[in-house]
């Protein structure tokens, strides 16, 4: 009899422990996503930034949580990046395959997927997506939507605080969309960096103007990092940190030549740092190849839902739980220069070490209206646009400096194919496409890229 009673007691204890949750909190994890704007991963401390003092809060979370070393966006411009993140679909599948394009009507986004699982889904700050029927977020006041805000934008955390505390029995997903470090770069305090000593990426021309604007850019990255720190403290102060997955993303790369608007790593490689509650609270640096479309299925999976079969993305929970070390064999990229300049199409693929870039219209001028629009007759309404002033300083130096001339040529005119060894040449300055020792890799990557194009109906 005693043996029977002990068995019943054991089953009750197991049942209680499995259903036990922190008082006042939902058992499903909350999700807090903090999204930067035009920040290249390599300028984040935990990704090996050569200039210090930019991201102490992000770096601390990376030390305590999970750092994805090979996270990529499929298209390094704002609207496609956000559409991919919020739909789990790559640009051609969701319809937003050039900047300012709309997602296809009828597409389900993070809002519908998580609402079905009982979540409140809110967003504050920059939107840059449409239509509203696809993205019916609860919009929370407090952060500016204007990515081109001139100076330091106002910031009010009261709406965020109300949203996360509204009903602790119901899980929430909140996206905080910062406008840092989108140009103009004039919001932060750049006195932490001496323009004469700041270390520039090798794909930028070293001029006085580049150095000035790069320190301003670093100051905006620091502002984003401070927002990350404030958000984390808010979770802790309101006893929500123990049941909230914190996800920090830097969007696409810097809005500088060779970054945003390209398929180079300075544009498509994204910082991605996560800190998960139990039972996923692992500390990990992973080399697994991942893309933005993988994040929504991860949230659905963690919330107890079934990931839709039509997603391009796959749940990252096996990586997070350390039951798997690999995720994708390749990451794929595209760029369509609709509305940004002359027609130009780029497709690319990487296996993590090598990247193949296919410029489908190599005889065309590559131009982005806000950088070198004057090359094809575009008249910019903003006379003192920072990135254009930076580029003009490059042109002036290119007239008497071979290295500067090569960087400008690389930007404006490109061969049909490019191949880079990212391990040896992370800034993609040495094109290996004519190296016969890489013929096998070129064939492999071309085959993978053409197959992906066909599957995605990318033209």
N, C-alpha and C positions, 0 to 999 in steps of 0.2 A: 504493500500500500504506500509506504514511504517513497519507494522508488517511483511509483506512478505520480505522486504529488510533486516530487522533485522534477520529473520530466515536464509536468504542466508548468511549474514555476520557471523552468529554463526557457520554455517556448514563449511564455509571457514576457520574460526579460528580453529575449531576442526581438520579439515583436515591438516592444517599447523602444528599444535602442535603435531599431531601424527606422522608426517613425518619428523619433525625437528630433526636434528642431529648436533653434534658438528662440526663446520666448519673444513673441511679438513679431517674428519674422516668418516669411514664406519659406517653404522648403525648396522651391525652385530658386536658382540663383538669380539675383538682379544682374543687369548688364549696364555698365557705364563705359561708353566709347568716347574718347577724346580725340578729335580729328584735327590735325594741323592743316596748313595750307601752303603748298609750294615749298616744302622743306626736303632737301636731299638727305637721305639716311646718313651719308658719310660725314655730315656736319653735326651729328648727334654723338655725344661722348661715348656711349656704350657701343657705338659702331666705329670707333677708332678715330674720332674727330681730332685733327691736329691742332685746332685752336681750343683752348680750355675755357672753362667757366660758362659754357652755354646751357648744359642740360643736367644739373645735379639731381633734380627730382626724377626725371626719366631714368637716369643712370641708377639711382637707388632702387627703383622698382624693377629694373632689369636684373640687378644683383639678387633681388629677393624672388623674382618670378621667372618668366620664360621670355627669351630673346630669340626671335626668328631672324636668322642671318640672311636668308634668301627669300624674303617676301617681296613680291612684285605686283605692280598695277599693270593691267593689260594695255591701257592707253593713258599716257602721261599728260592728261589735261583734266581740268576740274570736273566738268559734267560727266564724262565717261567714267572717271574714277569713282565718283559717288554712286552712279547708277550700278556699276559692278558690285560695289560694296553692299548696297541695299537690296539687290535683286538676286545675288548668287549666280548671275548670268554674265557672260562676257559681252563686250560692246555690240557685236553684230546680232547676238541672240536677244539682247534686251532692247536694241534699236538705237541706243545712244552711242553712236560710233564716231561722232565728231563733236567739237565743243558747242555748247548751247543747243544740242539736239534734244528731242523729247524721247523718253522711253515709250515703247509701244503700249497703246491703250490695252487694258486687260491684263497687263503684267502684274504679278503679285510681288510686293516688296516686303521688307522687314516688318512693316506695320501690320499687314494682314497676317503674315506667318506667325508672328509672336502674339498678336491679339487673339488669334484662334487658340493659343495655348494659355490664355488668361492674363497676358501682360498689358500694362499701360505702356505706350510707346511714344516718347516725346523727343523733341529736338529744339535746341536753341542755337542761334547764330546763323552762319552762312547756309543757304539752301543750295542753289544752283542745280536744281533738278525740276523736271516737269514730266507729265501733268500732275495736278493735285490728286486726281483719282487714283493714281498709282502710289503716291506718297502722302497719304492722309495723316501725317504726323500731328500730334498735339504740339502746336508751336508755343514755345515758352519764351517770354520776354527776358531780356537781360544782356544778350550779346548781339552785336551788330551783324546784320546780314550783308553789309557792304564790304566786299573784299578790297575795294579801292579806297577805303577810308583814309583820309589824309590826316596823319597825326595819330595820337594815342586814342583809340576808341573807348567810349565809356563801357563799364562792366558792372553788372548788378547780378549778384548771386541769389537774390531772394526768390526768384521764380524757380531756380534749380532746387533750392532748399525746400520749397513748398512741394514740388513735384515728387521728390524722393521720399518725403515724409508723409505724403497724403494718406496712404493706406499701407501699412507695413504687412498686412495680410495678403496683399496683392503684389506680385512681382512687377518690377519695372525694367524698361530698357530706355536709357536716355543717351542721346548723342549730343555732345557739346562740340559745335563746329566753330573753331577759331578762324580768324582771318590772318593770323600770323603764320608764316612770314611772306604773305602775298605783297607784291609791290603796290604802292610806293613804300620804300624802306625808310621810314622816318618816324617810327613810333617809339622805339626803345632808346636806351642809353648805351651808346657805343664806346664810352670811355674806358671800358674794360679791355679793349683791344687797341693796340697801337697800329695804325694803318701802315706804318713803315715796316712793321715786323709780322703782321698777320700772314699766315700761310695760306696761299691760294691753291685751289685745285689745279692740276696741270693742264686741264682742258680750257682754262681761262687765260686770256692775254693779260700779262702783268703790266698794268698802267696805274697811274695815280687815281683815276676815276674808278677803276675796278676795285682797288684797295679800299677806297672810301666807301663805296656802296656795299662791299662785302662785309665791312665791320657793321654797317647799319643792318644788314641782313642777319648777321649773328645776333645782334641786339634784339631783333624780332623773334628769332628762335628762342632766346632766353625768356621773352614774354610768354611764348607758348608754354615753355617749361614751367614758368611760374603758375600758369593756369592749371597745369597738371598737378602741381603741388597743392594748390587751393582745393581742387576737386577731391584729392585724396584726403586732405584734412577734414573736409566736409563729411565724407563718408565715415571717418573715424569718430568725429564729434557726435554724429547722429546714430552711432552704433550699427552702421550698415556695412562696414568694411568686411566683417567676417562672413557675409553671405552675398558679396557683390564681386563679380568678375570685372576687373578694371583692364581696359584695352586701349592702348595708346598707339595711334597711327599718325604718320606725318604727311599723308596724302601723296601726291606726285612730287617730282623734284623741283629744284630751284627754277624760278622764272627768269633764267639767264640763258644765253646762247649755249646750246649743247645739253640743256637740262630738260625742263618742261618742253613739250612739243616735239620730243624726239623719242627714239627707242634706246638711247644710250643709258647706261646705268645711272648717270647723274639725273636722269628723269624718271626711270621706271622702278629703280630699287627703292623700296619703302622701309622705313623703320617700323617695326611692329613689336611691341613689348606688352606682355599680358601678365597679370597677377590674378590667379584664380583662388577661390575659397576651397575648402575641403569638399569633396575628396580629391580635387584636382590641383592641390597646392604644391606643385613640384617646382624645383629650381632647375633651370635647364637652358642651355644654349644649343639650338638645333640648326643644322645645315640643310634640313629638308626644304625642297623647293616648293614654295607655296604662293598663291595668288589671292588677290582681294576677294574673288568670288568664293573662296573657301571659308570666309568668316561667318556669313549668314548661316550656312549649314551647320557650322560649329555651335552657334547659339541655339538653333532649333534642336540639335542633338542633345545639348546640355539641359535644355528645358524639358526634355522628355518627348519631343515630337519626332515625327518621321520625316527625314529629309526627302524632298520631292525628287523623283527620278530624273526630271528634266533639267535639274541644275547642272551647270558647268562646274560648280564648286563641290568640294568634298569636305566632310567634317574633319577638323584638326584634332579632335579629342584623342585619337590613337597616339598622335605625337605628344599631346599634352600629358596624357597618362603614361607615356613612355612604353607603350606596348608595341609601337612601331617607330623606326628611325627614319624611314623614307616616306614621301607623300606623292610626289610627281616625278616623272622622268624628265619633263621639259616644262619651261614656262614660255608663254607666247605673248607677242606684242604686236600692236599695229598703231599707225598714225595716219589720220586723214586730215589734210589741210583745208578742209572746207571752211570758208569765212575767215580764215586766219591769214591767207595769202594765196599765191598761185597754186594751182592743183599740184599736189604732191602726196604720194602714197608710200608708206614704209611698212614692211612686215618683218618680224624678227623672231628668233627662237634662241633659248639658251638651255644647256644641260647643267648649268651651274659653274662650269669652267670655261667653255667656249660659247661665244655668241655669234650667230650668223644674222646679218642685216641685209634685207633685200629692198633696195630703192627702186620701186617699179617704174619711176619716170626720171631716170638719171640725167636726161638731157634738160630737164626743167630746172629753173632757179629754185633753190630752197630758200624760202623767206617766211618770216612771221611778221605780220603787220606792225606789231608793237615794238619789234626789235629793228628790223631792216626793211620796213615797208617802203621806204624811199627808194629801194632798189628796183621797185616795179611801179613807182608813181603814187603810192599811197601817201596821203597827207594826214598825219596824226593830229587830232584835235588837242591832245595834251602836249604842250610845247616842251616841257621839261621832264618828260618821262625818263625815269632813272635808267632803265635797261637800255633805252636807245642811246642815251648819253654815254653809257658804258661801251656800247658797241661802236659808237663813233670814235671813241678813243682807241679802240682796237684798229680801226681802219687807218687812223693817223699813224700808228706805230707800224702797221704792216707795210707802209711805204718804205721803211728803212730797216726793218728787222725780219729776218728770215723765219724765225719761230712764230712770230705774230702773224706773218703772211700765211704760213702753213695752217694755223688754226682758223684763220678767216676763210681760207679756201676750203678747208674741211667742213666748215659750217655751210657755205653757200653752194658748193658743187660737190656731188658725191658720186662714186662709181655705182654700178648696178648692185654689186655684192660687196659686203665687208665681213671680215672674220676677225674676232678678237679673242685672245686668251686672257680671261678676266683675272686669273691668278697672277700672271706676270705683268699684266697691263690693265689694271682696274679702271683707268681713265680712258681706255679705248683709243689710244693715239697711234698704235702700230697695226695697220691693216695687213693681215696674213693671207688674204684671199689668193694671192699668186704664189704662195708657198706650196710647192709640190708635196712636201712632207705632211701637209694637212688635207690632202685630197680625200682621204677616207672620212675624216670628220666633216668636211664640207658636204660630201654626198649624204652622209647620215642626217645632218641637220636640214639640208634641203628637202629630203624625203619627209622628215617629220613636219616641217613647215608647210609643205604643199598638202600633206594629209590634213593638217589642222585647218588650213584655208578651206578645203573642200567640206569638211565637217561643219565648220562655222558659217559657210557660205560667204566667206570674205572675198571680195573682188577688188 
